[in-house]
Amino acid sequence: MKKIISKIILGGFVIGAVGLANAQKIDAKAKKILDDITANYNSKKNSYFKFSFGSGTNELVDKTEPGIYYSAGDKYKLKIMGTEQIFDGNKIYNINAEDMEVTIAKPNGSSSMFSPINYLSTYRNDYNVTYNGKKKVNGINADFIKLTPIKANGIKYVYLFVDSVKKQMVKLEQHGNNKDVAVIAIKEYKENQELDPNMFAFDKNKYKNYVITEL
């Protein structure tokens, strides 16, 4: 599980940028749904997700962990499995409590950062998009959208399940070519909360006993 978390969470839910060498196909209905959800999230002062992160092999999820995610504009904070990731708008801070390590780095322009909703932006350039009808997910009659990479990036396909009425993400599944699977299921969603002004700030004084590496 730790390996999966490191690869997917700390790496940024892993999507390398790809070119448009192949003709991209985006279903109009799916695009409208995704764009409406994106506009809804972008209109909020901030957002909060409580989610479960599942992982497994051979297309089966066999481990799950709870997580929380805050975002405001381009800043965010993620907490899961003793690991915290902060993006303050300039740098990414990966804080590992178990190993007492902090890694600081500038975001890599060739990959997307982690977010329960990151595919809402990356689909525009990197994926063929199809609308696959409705499917019940956690009691919600969700719209089912499939993303397929237009160029090899280690991902076989991504499934997005969205509540079009509330314009919110419900669940996403990332399936790798190696049959690894990662799932984020949104359990709770809040918006426009009064957040601590230092929510997305990294305070080095709190980690005096940690090994801090700046890349």
trRosetta pair geometry for C-beta under 8 A, 3 or more apart (Angstrom, degrees):
i j d omega theta_ij theta_ji phi_ij phi_ji
1 4 5.6 -56 -152 36 35 111
1 5 6.2 37 152 -21 68 105
1 55 6.5 143 -126 58 70 129
1 63 5.0 -118 -92 140 115 158
1 65 7.0 116 -177 -36 131 126
1 81 7.2 -155 140 -133 114 153
2 5 5.7 -52 -148 35 32 113
2 6 6.3 32 154 -19 65 106
2 81 7.5 -168 -102 149 64 138
3 6 5.8 -54 -149 35 30 111
3 7 6.2 24 156 -16 64 111
4 7 5.9 -61 -146 39 29 108
4 8 5.9 -4 168 7 68 116
4 55 4.2 101 161 179 160 166
4 63 7.8 144 41 71 151 129
4 180 7.4 -177 -118 -165 106 126
4 182 6.9 170 -179 -93 113 108
5 8 6.6 -74 -136 50 20 89
5 9 4.9 -17 -171 18 66 124
5 10 7.0 60 139 -10 71 95
5 53 7.7 84 -104 122 86 145
5 55 7.8 -120 -54 -20 62 153
5 65 7.5 -4 -85 37 121 154
5 80 6.8 -162 -141 112 119 113
5 81 5.4 -96 -109 63 158 148
5 83 6.4 146 155 18 130 149
6 9 7.1 -34 -82 51 12 87
6 10 5.1 -25 -149 31 49 125
6 11 7.1 66 147 -26 53 96
7 10 7.7 43 -7 49 10 87
7 11 5.5 -16 -178 1 35 136
7 14 6.7 2 153 -56 77 140
8 11 6.3 -41 -103 46 8 105
8 13 5.6 31 180 -108 79 50
8 14 5.7 -74 -121 -3 57 116
8 55 7.4 -174 14 -96 150 127
8 114 8.0 94 146 -106 64 116
8 174 7.6 158 -136 69 127 145
8 182 5.1 159 -129 -110 163 163
9 13 7.0 23 -101 -60 33 71
9 53 7.4 10 -72 -152 117 162
9 78 6.9 -169 -169 135 106 143
9 80 6.1 -132 -126 64 157 134
9 83 6.7 113 109 96 142 140
9 85 7.0 -172 155 -15 95 140
9 114 5.9 33 -158 -105 52 156
10 83 6.9 -80 -65 171 106 145
10 85 6.5 -180 -111 -79 64 131
10 94 5.3 56 -140 -129 109 137
10 114 7.9 -35 -86 -33 11 138
11 14 5.0 30 108 -72 122 87
11 111 7.6 -68 164 159 80 152
11 114 8.0 101 77 -57 45 105
12 15 7.3 -101 115 26 100 69
12 108 7.9 -126 -17 45 159 106
12 111 5.3 113 78 138 150 114
12 112 5.8 167 157 93 118 52
12 113 4.9 -90 -135 -128 108 32
12 114 5.0 -136 -140 -43 42 71
12 118 7.8 137 170 -126 80 167
13 112 7.1 -43 71 94 92 101
13 114 4.7 115 -10 -116 98 74
13 115 7.3 -102 19 33 141 44
13 118 5.7 153 70 36 136 148
13 174 7.1 175 -172 -38 93 160
13 182 7.6 -162 -137 110 84 147
14 111 7.4 -39 -134 -160 35 123
14 154 7.1 -62 154 83 122 134
14 155 7.7 153 114 -58 101 111
14 174 7.8 123 66 165 102 156
15 111 6.3 144 75 -153 53 76
15 112 5.0 5 60 27 109 110
15 118 7.3 175 16 128 133 127
15 119 7.9 133 -48 -92 160 75
15 122 5.5 49 115 -171 155 164
15 126 6.6 90 172 137 120 170
15 153 6.4 40 -152 149 61 145
15 155 7.1 -12 -108 -19 82 144
16 110 6.2 -2 -155 148 77 94
16 111 5.6 -43 -104 -94 50 88
16 153 5.0 -162 47 -143 96 110
16 154 7.8 87 8 15 110 109
17 109 7.8 -22 -14 135 146 64
17 110 4.8 -116 21 -161 112 60
17 111 6.7 -125 -20 -75 81 37
17 112 7.8 120 -65 -35 80 79
17 125 7.3 -3 -152 106 86 133
17 126 6.8 -118 -142 -83 47 119
18 125 7.5 166 65 129 70 92
18 126 5.1 102 39 -130 102 88
18 149 6.6 87 8 -167 163 102
18 150 6.4 171 109 68 134 86
18 151 3.9 180 -173 56 135 121
18 153 5.7 -101 -54 -60 126 123
19 151 6.4 55 50 -27 65 160
20 24 6.1 -61 -139 -26 98 115
20 125 6.9 -92 -65 -165 101 79
20 150 7.0 7 -127 112 52 150
21 150 7.6 162 54 136 69 104
21 151 6.1 80 38 -84 108 124
22 150 4.6 -163 68 177 113 96
22 151 6.3 172 10 -64 112 78
23 150 7.9 -145 77 -148 27 125
24 125 7.7 -98 -91 -159 161 30
24 127 7.6 77 -145 89 107 26
24 128 6.1 -162 -156 -85 62 67
24 150 5.3 -52 -96 -84 82 153
25 128 4.6 24 56 -140 85 101
25 129 7.2 -153 107 39 62 58
25 130 7.8 21 114 -66 107 83
26 30 6.8 -130 -177 77 74 109
26 31 5.1 71 152 -66 115 118
26 123 7.5 110 -116 149 117 102
26 124 8.0 9 -88 -126 154 45
26 128 7.0 -146 -70 -151 53 46
26 129 4.4 28 -131 43 71 113
27 30 4.1 70 75 14 105 111
27 31 6.6 -175 87 -14 51 86
27 129 5.5 -120 22 110 82 83
27 130 5.1 91 -25 -127 132 39
27 131 4.7 -138 117 -8 152 91
28 31 5.6 -55 -145 35 30 114
28 32 6.4 33 156 -22 64 104
29 32 5.8 -53 -152 32 31 112
29 33 6.6 30 152 -17 63 105
29 131 4.6 -17 83 -42 113 161
30 33 5.8 -57 -153 36 33 112
30 34 6.3 25 155 -13 68 109
30 129 4.8 -165 107 148 141 110
30 130 6.4 135 -33 142 154 10
30 131 4.2 -157 -55 -64 95 87
30 143 7.9 173 -114 153 67 123
30 145 4.7 125 -141 -127 112 116
31 34 6.0 -60 -144 42 29 106
31 35 5.9 26 159 -17 66 112
31 129 6.5 113 -64 95 76 147
32 35 6.0 -58 -141 40 25 108
32 36 6.3 28 158 -22 62 108
33 36 5.9 -58 -151 33 26 111
33 37 6.6 22 154 -15 62 107
33 131 7.6 116 8 -107 136 113
33 143 5.5 -111 -145 100 159 160
33 145 6.7 -166 80 -58 135 137
33 162 6.0 138 160 80 117 143
33 164 5.4 -66 -134 -105 104 110
34 37 5.8 -56 -149 37 32 110
34 38 6.3 35 153 -20 66 107
34 120 5.7 -179 -172 -136 94 74
34 123 6.3 -54 -180 58 164 150
34 129 7.5 -73 -9 -157 149 151
34 145 6.8 167 -57 167 108 176
34 160 7.5 50 -94 108 106 160
34 162 7.5 -171 -87 -33 60 166
35 38 5.5 -51 -144 37 33 114
35 39 6.3 35 156 -19 65 105
36 39 5.8 -54 -148 36 29 110
36 40 6.5 33 151 -23 62 105
36 164 7.2 54 82 -149 140 79
36 167 5.3 -109 135 -125 96 114
37 40 5.5 -52 -150 32 33 115
37 41 6.6 28 155 -14 66 104
37 117 7.6 -150 139 -147 114 124
37 120 6.1 -119 97 -121 107 132
37 162 5.8 -83 -68 -155 150 139
37 164 7.9 -86 -59 -113 101 54
37 167 4.9 -176 -100 -176 59 75
37 168 6.6 158 -137 -80 104 14
37 169 6.5 95 -177 -50 143 74
38 41 6.1 -57 -150 38 30 106
38 42 6.1 25 156 -15 66 113
38 117 7.8 157 -100 163 68 123
38 120 4.5 164 -83 164 99 122
38 121 7.0 122 -125 -67 131 70
39 42 5.7 -59 -141 42 29 110
39 43 6.3 35 157 -29 64 107
39 167 7.8 -56 68 -178 82 141
40 43 6.0 -58 -153 27 27 112
40 44 7.4 28 152 -26 58 103
40 167 3.9 135 -35 126 160 130
40 168 7.2 -96 106 -68 145 61
41 44 6.1 -57 -163 20 38 113
41 47 6.1 -22 -148 -51 89 154
41 117 6.1 164 -83 127 170 171
41 120 7.3 97 29 88 143 170
44 47 5.4 83 96 -60 145 90
44 191 4.5 -83 -144 -163 141 120
44 192 5.7 -118 -160 -50 90 82
45 72 6.7 -10 149 -135 60 98
45 191 7.5 121 45 170 74 81
45 192 4.7 81 35 -114 108 72
46 70 6.7 1 177 -174 115 88
46 71 6.4 174 -157 91 71 47
46 72 3.9 -29 -101 -89 98 93
46 191 6.8 167 86 -157 52 56
46 192 6.4 136 45 -88 71 26
46 193 6.1 -76 80 42 119 77
46 195 5.8 -25 69 -19 176 135
47 70 7.3 165 87 -154 52 46
47 71 5.1 -3 55 57 93 94
47 72 7.7 174 18 -74 61 52
47 189 7.2 -25 -168 -163 96 89
47 190 7.4 151 -161 85 49 51
47 191 5.2 -17 -106 -106 67 81
48 68 7.2 -12 -170 -171 90 96
48 69 7.2 157 -155 85 46 55
48 70 5.4 -11 -104 -103 77 73
48 188 7.7 -23 117 115 94 92
48 189 7.0 150 83 -157 63 42
48 190 4.3 -5 56 59 113 95
48 191 7.2 -157 20 -72 76 37
48 193 6.2 18 -18 1 129 138
49 68 6.9 165 88 -155 57 50
49 69 4.5 -2 56 57 101 103
49 116 5.1 -78 93 17 172 155
49 186 5.5 -75 -153 -130 111 98
49 188 7.1 145 -160 80 42 60
49 189 5.8 -7 -104 -103 68 73
50 66 7.3 -11 -177 -169 88 102
50 67 7.6 166 -158 89 48 46
50 68 5.4 -20 -105 -104 66 82
50 186 7.6 97 72 -164 50 60
50 187 4.8 -64 104 70 92 103
50 188 3.9 19 40 46 113 105
50 189 7.8 -132 25 -59 72 40
51 66 7.4 151 88 -158 41 57
51 67 5.3 -22 69 67 87 91
51 68 7.4 154 22 -93 73 31
51 69 6.7 6 10 4 118 112
51 116 5.8 173 -50 -99 159 138
51 184 5.3 6 170 -171 142 88
51 185 6.1 155 -161 76 84 44
51 186 5.2 -45 -98 -103 97 44
51 187 5.8 168 -105 5 32 87
52 64 5.1 6 176 -175 112 118
52 65 7.1 154 -159 76 66 31
52 66 5.8 -44 -102 -100 68 55
52 67 7.3 138 -115 19 20 81
52 183 7.8 3 104 108 87 94
52 184 7.5 162 79 -150 47 44
52 185 4.9 -6 53 55 95 100
52 187 6.2 80 -18 -41 88 120
53 64 6.7 154 79 -155 43 63
53 65 5.1 -21 61 63 96 85
53 66 7.7 136 15 -129 80 7
53 67 5.2 40 -17 -6 114 129
53 80 5.9 33 9 -152 144 146
53 81 7.9 -84 61 -23 132 114
53 182 7.2 -15 -171 -170 87 91
53 183 7.2 155 -159 82 41 56
53 184 5.8 -11 -104 -100 70 72
54 61 3.9 17 157 -156 125 135
54 63 6.7 156 -151 86 62 47
54 64 4.3 -26 -93 -96 83 87
54 65 8.0 166 -80 18 40 60
54 181 7.7 -11 114 116 93 96
54 182 7.1 158 86 -158 56 43
54 183 4.1 -6 58 56 104 106
54 184 7.9 -165 23 -69 73 29
54 185 7.2 32 -3 -4 112 106
55 61 6.5 106 61 -135 9 80
55 62 7.7 -47 95 49 55 66
55 63 5.5 -20 60 66 81 98
55 64 7.9 159 14 -86 61 44
55 180 7.3 -12 -167 -175 92 94
55 181 6.8 165 -151 88 46 60
55 182 5.1 -6 -103 -105 83 72
55 183 7.4 -164 -69 20 40 73
56 59 7.6 -16 100 102 109 15
56 60 4.9 -91 136 98 145 55
56 61 4.3 -171 -5 -117 129 26
56 62 4.2 114 -111 7 114 79
56 63 6.5 157 -72 19 79 74
56 180 7.5 166 91 -154 37 56
56 181 5.3 -10 62 56 81 100
57 60 7.1 -9 75 51 42 78
57 62 7.6 -28 26 10 69 121
57 179 5.8 57 -172 113 70 98
57 180 5.7 -35 -104 -100 67 58
57 181 7.3 173 -95 14 17 82
58 179 5.1 16 -89 158 34 129
59 175 6.7 14 -111 -131 82 115
59 179 5.9 -70 -34 -163 73 85
59 181 5.5 86 -133 -43 34 135
60 181 7.1 141 35 32 17 138
61 64 6.7 47 162 -63 119 92
61 181 6.1 -95 -67 98 74 120
61 183 5.6 -45 -83 14 140 131
65 80 5.9 99 119 -174 121 97
65 81 4.8 -3 -180 -63 158 104
66 80 7.3 -158 104 -127 42 80
66 187 8.0 -36 -133 11 94 150
67 78 6.8 1 178 -172 119 86
67 79 6.3 173 -156 89 72 55
67 80 3.5 -16 -106 -89 112 107
67 81 7.5 -35 -82 -12 97 76
68 78 7.5 171 89 -150 51 45
68 79 5.1 4 54 53 89 101
68 80 7.6 177 24 -64 51 74
69 76 6.6 -7 -173 -173 88 113
69 77 7.2 171 -151 87 45 52
69 78 5.1 -1 -108 -106 84 76
69 79 7.8 -162 -72 25 48 63
69 115 7.1 129 -179 -142 144 58
69 116 5.7 171 50 -14 161 111
70 76 6.3 164 89 -155 56 61
70 77 4.7 8 52 50 102 95
70 195 6.9 124 -170 -120 139 140
70 199 6.2 -86 117 170 152 129
70 200 7.7 -137 103 -70 113 92
71 75 6.8 159 -154 89 58 53
71 76 4.2 -17 -100 -100 82 94
71 77 7.9 -167 -72 22 48 57
71 115 6.8 37 -73 -129 146 114
72 75 5.3 -12 64 64 79 102
72 76 7.7 165 21 -81 55 51
72 195 6.8 -129 -50 34 141 155
72 199 7.5 85 4 82 131 135
72 200 6.8 -127 43 -30 109 140
73 89 7.3 11 104 -94 120 112
74 87 7.4 -85 142 124 74 121
74 89 5.6 96 86 -115 102 77
75 87 5.8 -167 -143 98 51 79
75 88 6.0 11 -127 -143 110 27
75 89 5.0 -41 -74 -50 95 87
75 200 4.0 30 168 -157 130 165
76 85 7.9 12 106 108 96 91
76 86 7.5 -170 95 -146 52 42
76 87 5.2 27 46 43 79 105
76 113 7.5 158 41 128 132 130
76 114 7.8 -144 102 85 146 79
76 115 6.5 -130 -94 -96 170 96
76 200 7.0 75 32 -116 9 117
77 84 7.1 -11 -171 -171 90 96
77 85 7.3 166 -153 87 44 53
77 86 5.1 -3 -108 -107 81 77
77 87 7.8 -152 -70 27 46 62
77 199 6.2 -121 -10 161 142 86
77 200 5.9 -140 -45 -99 102 69
78 84 6.9 161 87 -156 57 49
78 85 4.4 1 55 54 106 97
78 86 7.8 -158 27 -68 66 40
78 114 6.0 -12 -43 101 163 130
79 83 7.4 167 -150 87 47 49
79 84 5.0 -10 -102 -105 77 82
80 83 5.9 -19 73 61 66 91
82 96 7.2 46 128 -159 92 59
82 97 4.8 -115 -176 51 89 110
82 98 5.1 57 141 -34 144 100
83 94 7.2 -15 -171 -169 104 83
83 95 6.9 152 -161 81 54 59
83 96 5.6 -13 -111 -105 87 65
83 97 7.2 -141 -81 10 38 83
84 93 7.9 -6 112 110 89 94
84 94 7.8 156 85 -158 51 39
84 95 4.3 -12 63 60 96 111
84 97 7.5 65 -1 -34 99 100
85 92 6.6 -9 -170 -172 97 96
85 93 6.9 161 -154 83 47 56
85 94 5.4 -8 -105 -104 86 65
85 95 7.3 -170 -76 20 37 75
85 114 6.6 65 89 45 154 134
86 92 7.3 160 83 -155 48 48
86 93 4.4 -4 56 54 96 107
86 95 7.3 31 0 -8 100 114
86 200 6.0 157 -165 -155 102 58
86 201 7.7 -37 172 76 146 8
86 202 5.5 164 82 -68 144 95
87 91 7.4 -158 -140 99 58 32
87 92 5.0 -19 -95 -100 84 74
87 93 7.7 -174 -75 19 37 71
87 107 7.1 40 -134 -65 122 118
87 113 6.1 31 -64 -171 156 159
87 200 7.1 -31 81 -162 47 110
88 91 6.1 7 40 51 102 70
88 93 7.4 42 -17 -6 103 111
88 200 5.1 146 -112 144 63 92
88 201 6.0 70 -116 -105 125 43
88 202 6.3 -99 -43 -6 133 92
89 200 7.3 74 -18 136 89 135
90 106 7.6 -57 159 -120 63 78
91 104 5.6 15 164 -173 133 92
91 105 6.6 156 -161 79 88 26
91 106 5.9 -62 -110 -89 74 49
91 107 7.7 -169 -132 -25 30 72
91 202 7.7 -63 85 10 111 141
92 104 7.3 161 82 -152 51 46
92 105 5.4 -20 59 66 98 79
92 106 7.5 96 13 -164 87 7
92 107 5.7 102 -28 -74 115 74
92 113 6.9 -166 -92 -123 132 123
93 102 6.3 -15 -168 -167 92 103
93 103 7.5 156 -155 79 44 48
93 104 5.5 -9 -103 -103 72 78
93 202 4.5 134 -49 -90 165 142
94 102 6.9 155 81 -156 55 50
94 103 4.5 -5 55 55 108 96
94 104 7.8 -157 24 -70 71 35
94 105 7.8 10 -1 14 105 102
95 101 7.9 175 -150 92 40 50
95 102 5.2 -6 -105 -107 70 86
95 207 7.1 -120 -131 -92 113 143
95 210 7.7 -38 -144 -141 85 163
96 99 4.5 6 119 44 125 100
96 100 7.2 -59 96 1 80 13
96 101 4.7 5 53 57 112 88
96 102 7.5 -165 23 -75 71 40
96 103 8.0 36 -6 -2 106 95
97 100 7.0 18 -167 -77 32 52
100 209 6.3 -54 -167 119 131 88
100 210 4.8 -148 173 -114 75 71
100 211 6.6 87 115 9 82 80
101 210 6.1 162 -99 -172 17 97
101 211 4.9 -21 -113 65 76 95
101 212 7.7 161 -164 -83 53 35
101 213 7.2 -3 -171 6 99 105
102 207 5.5 49 -30 162 140 161
102 210 5.1 67 -10 135 100 140
102 211 7.3 -178 28 88 67 47
102 212 4.5 -10 66 -112 108 77
102 213 7.2 172 89 27 57 62
103 212 8.0 176 -80 -157 27 50
103 213 5.2 -15 -112 69 70 98
103 214 7.9 152 -165 -92 49 30
103 215 6.7 28 -176 -23 95 109
104 202 7.7 156 -104 121 114 172
104 212 6.9 22 -10 -176 112 93
104 213 7.0 -176 24 93 74 47
104 214 4.3 -23 69 -109 111 76
104 215 6.8 -172 85 16 54 74
105 108 7.7 -7 141 -41 123 86
105 214 7.4 163 -73 -161 50 54
105 215 4.2 0 -99 50 98 119
106 215 7.7 -123 17 86 70 93
107 113 5.9 -55 -130 -62 123 117
108 111 4.9 29 88 33 114 98
112 115 7.9 -80 153 18 108 98
112 118 5.0 130 142 -178 133 125
112 121 7.2 158 -126 79 134 109
112 122 5.1 -75 -47 -68 153 129
113 118 7.0 -159 81 -110 51 130
114 118 6.5 -102 -161 -44 25 141
115 118 4.0 131 52 -56 92 85
116 169 6.2 172 138 89 99 146
116 172 7.2 163 -171 16 66 123
116 184 5.2 -158 -128 148 87 147
116 186 6.3 100 174 -79 147 100
117 120 4.8 -6 167 -2 91 124
117 169 5.3 -163 -96 -16 92 147
118 121 6.7 -64 -173 38 50 96
118 122 6.1 24 147 -5 83 118
119 122 5.5 -67 -129 51 44 100
119 123 5.5 58 171 -43 79 99
119 127 7.8 9 -159 3 101 154
119 147 6.3 -139 -167 -14 130 163
119 158 6.0 -167 -112 137 152 154
119 160 6.1 -146 92 -77 141 127
119 172 6.4 157 13 -135 136 146
120 123 6.9 -33 -140 11 15 112
120 169 7.6 -107 -53 -62 119 123
121 124 6.5 -45 -179 6 44 113
122 125 6.8 -75 -167 47 50 88
122 126 5.1 -18 165 26 88 131
122 127 7.2 70 123 -8 82 111
123 126 6.7 -92 -121 54 22 83
123 127 4.7 -56 -139 49 67 121
123 129 5.7 61 -179 -75 121 126
123 147 5.5 -106 -114 -113 104 130
126 149 6.3 -38 159 -131 88 74
126 150 6.5 -162 178 23 37 97
126 151 7.6 -88 -153 35 72 90
126 153 7.3 -1 -172 -15 119 158
127 147 3.9 -5 179 -168 152 100
127 148 6.1 131 -161 59 86 34
127 149 5.9 -56 -103 -95 73 36
127 150 6.3 -169 -113 -20 18 87
127 158 7.2 -58 -120 36 152 116
128 147 7.2 145 72 -158 48 50
128 148 4.6 -20 58 62 101 95
128 149 7.8 7 14 84 81 9
128 150 5.8 119 -33 -75 84 86
129 145 6.5 -5 -167 -178 94 108
129 146 7.4 156 -152 82 46 52
129 147 5.7 -14 -100 -102 73 71
130 145 7.1 163 82 -158 44 61
130 146 4.9 -12 60 59 95 100
130 148 7.6 24 2 -1 106 108
131 143 7.1 -42 -149 -177 96 106
131 144 7.6 107 -170 81 54 61
131 145 5.9 -32 -107 -105 55 77
132 135 7.7 5 106 -27 104 118
132 144 4.3 -66 77 105 102 105
132 145 6.7 173 16 -97 90 22
132 146 5.4 68 -31 -16 128 107
133 143 7.8 -153 130 -145 21 60
133 144 5.8 -1 71 44 57 111
134 141 5.4 -1 -171 177 124 88
134 142 6.8 145 -155 76 67 37
134 143 6.3 -49 -100 -98 63 46
134 144 6.6 145 -133 -2 11 98
135 141 7.9 154 74 -157 21 49
135 142 5.8 -33 68 67 72 89
135 144 4.5 58 4 -56 116 129
135 161 6.5 -84 72 -120 110 115
136 139 7.0 3 -171 -108 97 13
136 140 7.1 147 -153 71 54 38
136 141 6.1 -29 -94 -98 66 55
136 142 7.3 120 -128 17 15 84
137 140 5.4 -30 69 61 75 92
137 142 4.5 -13 24 7 116 137
137 161 4.6 75 -19 158 164 153
137 170 5.1 115 98 131 132 136
137 171 5.2 -132 -179 12 144 133
137 185 8.0 -154 173 -133 111 103
138 170 6.6 -165 40 -177 118 113
138 171 7.3 144 -4 -43 116 124
138 185 7.0 131 -45 -171 136 118
140 161 7.9 122 88 152 115 111
140 163 5.4 -63 -177 -90 140 106
140 170 5.5 -145 71 -117 148 149
142 161 4.1 47 135 180 150 93
142 162 5.9 134 -164 55 98 27
142 163 5.9 -64 -109 -72 82 57
142 170 5.0 -103 -103 34 140 153
142 171 7.3 5 -157 28 177 98
143 161 7.2 159 74 -153 45 49
143 162 5.1 -26 58 63 97 86
143 163 7.9 162 14 -92 85 14
143 164 5.1 59 -14 -36 129 115
144 159 6.8 -24 -162 -165 87 100
144 160 7.7 148 -157 80 39 53
144 161 5.9 -10 -101 -102 65 77
145 159 7.4 142 77 -161 49 51
145 160 4.5 -19 65 63 101 102
145 161 7.8 -177 24 -77 74 31
145 162 6.8 9 5 6 117 113
146 157 5.9 -10 -170 -179 97 125
146 158 7.3 147 -160 78 49 51
146 159 5.9 -22 -103 -103 69 66
146 160 7.8 -166 -75 22 23 76
147 157 6.4 154 80 -165 54 69
147 158 4.1 -9 58 58 109 101
147 159 7.8 -155 22 -70 77 22
147 160 6.8 56 -15 -13 107 108
148 156 8.0 -40 -131 152 78 47
148 157 5.0 -28 -95 -109 72 93
148 158 8.0 -162 -68 24 33 71
149 152 6.7 105 113 -104 138 17
149 153 5.0 -161 -134 23 154 105
149 155 5.5 123 -35 74 126 98
149 157 7.8 -134 -4 -92 75 47
152 177 8.0 11 -150 -50 92 151
154 176 5.9 -24 156 -145 81 97
154 177 5.9 -118 -162 15 41 109
154 178 7.7 -17 -165 -6 85 99
155 158 6.4 -1 172 -46 134 94
155 174 6.3 -66 -132 -168 116 94
155 175 7.1 98 -165 76 74 51
155 176 5.9 -68 -111 -109 48 55
155 177 7.0 -163 -133 -26 1 83
156 175 4.7 -56 59 110 110 96
156 176 6.1 88 -5 155 93 13
156 177 5.0 142 -60 -78 89 55
157 175 5.4 6 59 54 70 113
158 172 6.6 -4 -178 -173 101 100
158 173 6.8 166 -158 85 54 56
158 174 5.2 -12 -110 -105 90 66
158 175 7.1 -170 -83 21 40 75
159 171 7.9 -4 111 113 97 93
159 172 6.8 165 87 -156 59 50
159 173 4.2 10 49 49 104 105
159 175 7.5 51 -7 -12 95 109
160 169 7.0 -73 -164 -133 97 97
160 171 7.8 162 -158 89 39 55
160 172 5.3 -9 -107 -108 65 88
161 169 7.7 91 79 -167 56 64
161 170 4.6 -68 110 70 95 109
161 171 4.3 10 49 55 119 92
161 172 7.2 -158 22 -74 73 43
162 167 7.9 1 172 -148 111 32
162 168 6.9 174 -159 90 77 37
162 169 5.6 -50 -107 -110 83 47
162 170 6.0 176 -109 6 23 91
163 166 4.5 10 117 42 123 100
163 167 7.2 -63 95 -4 77 14
163 168 4.9 1 54 59 109 84
163 169 7.8 -120 18 -47 81 0
163 170 5.4 105 -29 -53 90 111
164 167 6.7 24 -161 -81 35 54
168 186 7.3 -129 154 97 108 162
168 189 5.9 -163 -155 38 143 178
169 172 6.7 -20 -173 -38 124 102
169 186 5.8 120 103 -22 84 143
170 185 7.5 -12 151 -150 63 68
170 186 5.8 -123 -151 43 27 109
171 183 6.9 -6 -172 -172 100 96
171 184 6.9 172 -152 91 53 56
171 185 4.7 -5 -111 -111 98 70
171 186 6.7 -132 -69 13 51 78
172 183 7.1 175 90 -149 50 53
172 184 5.2 9 52 53 91 96
173 181 6.5 -16 -170 -167 96 102
173 182 7.4 156 -157 82 50 47
173 183 5.0 -11 -106 -104 75 86
174 181 7.0 154 82 -157 55 51
174 182 4.6 -7 57 59 105 95
174 183 7.6 -163 23 -73 67 41
175 179 7.7 -20 -171 -137 87 32
175 180 7.7 160 -157 86 43 50
175 181 5.4 -11 -106 -106 68 84
176 179 6.7 -44 78 29 84 16
176 180 4.1 14 34 55 131 90
176 181 7.2 -140 13 -70 81 39
176 182 7.9 58 -27 -2 102 94
186 189 6.0 21 171 -56 125 105
190 193 5.8 43 134 -48 119 119
195 199 4.6 -25 162 -36 117 151
196 199 4.6 133 68 -58 85 82
198 201 4.4 -67 -157 36 75 122
198 203 7.2 24 179 -46 131 114
203 206 4.7 70 95 -6 103 110
203 207 7.9 140 97 -1 65 89
204 207 6.2 -79 -161 48 44 98
204 208 8.0 84 148 -72 70 61
204 212 7.1 21 -141 -100 99 165
205 208 6.5 2 -163 -52 44 99
207 210 3.9 -32 178 21 99 129
207 212 6.5 106 117 -68 125 114
